[in-house]
Amino acid sequence: MILDAKIPAGELADKWDNYKKHAKLVNPANRKKVDVIVVGTGLAGASCAASLAEQGYNVKSFCFQDSTRRAHSVAAQGGVNAAKNYKNDGDNVYRMFYDTIKGGDFRSREANVYRLAECSAQLIDQAVAQGVPFAREYGGYLNNRSFGGVQVSRTFYARGQTGQQLLLGAYQALMRQVSLGKVKTYTRHEMLELVVVDGKAKGIIARDLLTGEIERHAATVVVLATGGYGKVYYLSTLAMGCNSSAICRAHKKGAFMSGVSWIQFHPTCLPQSGEHQSKLTLMSESLRNDGRIWVPKKAGDDRPPQSIPEEERDYYLERKYPAFGNLSPRDISSRAAKERIDAGCGVGPMKNAVCLDFSKAIKEQGKDKIKEKYSNLFTMYEKINGINAYEQPMLISPAAHFTMGGLWVDYQLMTTIPGLFALGEANFADHGANRLGANSLLQACVDGYFIAPYTIPNYLADEMKVEKVTTDHPAFAEAEAAVRAQLSQFLNSKGTLSADHFHKTLGKLLYNKCGLSRSKESLTKAIEEIKQLRASFNKDLKITGDDKVNSELEKAGRIADYLELGELMCYDALTREESCGAHFRDEYQTPDGEAVRNDQDFCFVSAWEWKGEGVAQELHKEPLVFENVELTVRSYK
């Protein structure tokens, strides 16, 4: 199969305008006849649902949380990027485009990334109009700060709550459409199957998590905005409920998965403190604007960090990457931290952390200024650790955070299944092999507010002549039967091990063998061990409770998907014989530990096709063509 990204003709800066000029439209009177399903109510899902409802479509909005505003977008803290050049420091759309392409190690499409940068300025105007309380300077102008991998200040922020504030804006827009009767929300509902009729997405099977009822829902278009799959590692910055099931079920129905081994480990998280933990806590990357990262120069130094003198500290990011220092990109910063920890220079009770020190910033700017910027983050840190970070360094460590991979989509954000769109972190589209900080909120909002409202009607225009599919269609009965069969299998399992046991085992296995670094040997072993773990899962799983309200039953389905996804991650990493971005193969590095990319053989996007249970998935390749940037060695030194 040849993957067609459907990139519009014209110069790079004109492509999105050209698309909008020629996109097909649906008559306002006909929009009332069209049903759209949007799964997920985070920034991408809420903004898309609200925007399509505003146009006149009938929208069904699904989420597994008890409220649409409890989506994980609230956890993004540090800010959202936009090329507005308010600091007059040389920023522009092209510079933002280049920073993002380079940050992703030249493994993303030029056209998609340029559109992201181009639409960024509109998002800030939209958010301000919604009342998002961005930080402002004394004179009232919107303030900016820097994030990793750039040398300008383009990040707009609302203290350490930017994701929450942006989501409240999208939530307000969504609730307005709910009150107008254009959106119907289904909270505490989990999508368990995609329904495909004549090769096109025509609905979903969902389970009401409060009653256990299995429901059929039909639509002309299905949008998946269900976030990423970083929770596959078990310990991650993601909420416990975050999962990959929606995109995994779509994958089994024909949607290709791309770049699944590109997983970002955030360098600024709280370290693991013991085996009792179920998740890790994110500390915003914005802290690296003023915090300096260091470890003791001497391995095995047991002194408290605050008592180690300046001359005995190794500010390793400033030493290795002087041009970007503590604001080096996340993949580089995380690997550098792991290298120092593995060398025996880690700090903290488990020697698994590095120091993030604000003493210099407090001395130069004053405690009040630091408090003004980061008070909620310092308060959160003290609440968790009982340590005042104004007086001694924070302890931080890398943790699984964001997935650059996801469902393959074309320029219109449509998957390989016509009528199935994937938005935000659920797709692979914009970040390549590594995401720059503050681009996740941007992508989610831009996809939902500014791209999908053009591309979905363009698809719907040709569907107006096609007979509407209802839930009486045999495809719905077949999909529902498959869902019921899996749930019954879980409930009737006679094993002795909990779903959490398999999740923890898989997470530890992936972290050690397909985490911050990988190798042919580790990946080959991981694939075999995951196969054995899946066999054990099918035989030894124990689910308590019934088919009504049952969180253990929910977990079982999600972990079954994780086991298959984890194996695909390892295959994807194994077949990509290079180091690029967050994908670091031990065999492909320079003598000083930097990534060695192979543009001759691997300048493509991987797209995996499900071929059936127990059958190896087929790899398709979408070549990446660079006409506006030169492929260079990615250096931040």
Number of C-alpha atoms within 10 A of each C-alpha: 7 7 15 11 18 10 16 18 11 12 12 16 14 14 18 22 13 14 19 14 9 10 15 16 16 19 11 11 9 12 20 14 13 18 22 24 25 28 27 30 33 32 36 34 34 32 28 33 34 28 22 25 27 19 15 20 24 23 28 22 26 26 25 23 20 14 13 23 22 18 25 23 23 19 20 24 24 27 31 27 29 28 24 19 16 15 14 10 11 12 19 17 21 16 17 23 22 19 18 28 26 28 29 24 25 30 26 27 24 22 23 23 22 25 22 24 26 21 22 24 17 16 19 22 11 14 18 14 10 16 12 21 17 21 17 14 9 8 6 8 11 17 18 24 16 22 29 23 23 24 17 21 22 26 21 23 28 21 20 24 20 26 26 23 24 29 29 21 23 30 22 16 19 29 18 16 22 18 10 12 12 24 27 19 19 19 19 18 25 23 23 25 25 28 27 21 14 8 13 17 23 28 29 27 24 24 23 18 22 14 13 15 12 18 16 18 17 23 23 24 24 28 27 26 30 30 30 25 29 26 25 27 25 25 24 26 24 25 17 14 15 19 23 22 22 23 29 26 17 25 22 17 21 19 25 27 30 27 29 26 27 28 27 27 27 26 28 29 24 23 21 22 12 9 7 7 10 15 18 22 21 26 26 22 25 26 23 22 16 19 21 22 27 25 25 26 17 14 15 13 16 15 11 11 21 13 8 15 9 10 8 11 16 17 19 21 22 18 12 15 17 14 17 18 23 27 30 27 24 26 26 24 24 21 21 19 27 22 14 21 19 13 12 18 24 28 25 18 12 11 16 23 27 29 26 24 24 23 19 12 16 18 9 9 11 12 14 11 13 17 15 10 18 17 16 14 21 20 16 13 20 15 11 10 13 10 16 14 19 17 12 17 22 27 24 25 26 30 29 27 22 23 27 29 30 29 30 29 28 21 20 22 25 25 24 24 18 17 23 25 28 31 32 29 26 28 30 29 27 28 30 27 30 32 29 24 28 27 22 24 26 25 26 24 31 26 25 25 26 18 21 25 20 17 21 26 21 19 20 19 16 12 16 16 8 9 8 14 15 16 18 10 12 11 19 26 15 11 19 21 13 15 19 14 12 13 15 14 13 22 19 14 16 14 14 11 15 17 22 16 12 22 25 17 14 24 24 16 20 25 18 15 21 28 23 23 17 22 18 17 11 18 24 14 14 22 22 11 15 20 16 11 18 19 11 14 24 15 14 18 21 20 24 14 11 13 18 14 14 16 14 19 22 20 19 24 18 22 24 18 19 28 21 15 20 26 22 20 23 26 21 21 24 21 13 21 20 21 24 28 27 28 25 29 24 19 14 18 16 10 7 7 13 18 25 20 23 14 15 7 10 19 20 20 22 23 26 25 21 19 13 10 9 7 8 13 16 11 17 18 16 17 15 16 15 15 10 11 13 9 14 11 12 17 14 17 13
